[in-house]
Amino acid sequence: MSLALATPHVEAPAPTLAPREKEALRHIAAGCTYLQTARQMGLSKHTVDAYLRRIRAKLGINTTAELTRLAVALGL
């Protein structure tokens, strides 16, 4: 008879999004372009792009559809 020790499965904590990242995500999920989002947030479109790239990197997201699904899941 062999005894095997089971290691409890512990999930890594989910990365949190900064308030401005959430705001940019909300606009994109609502169908706004990067430029429209930038104007509404008072930013450059490059900053909006940086926020969304950061979200994609944190969560391993590749498409706008996945970003939209994330926004819905977060209640944005």
Summary of the structure (lengths in Angstrom):
residues: 76
radius of gyration: 17.3
end to end distance: 53.4
largest distance: 67.9
contacts: 164
relative contact order: 0.17
helix: 58%
strand: 0%
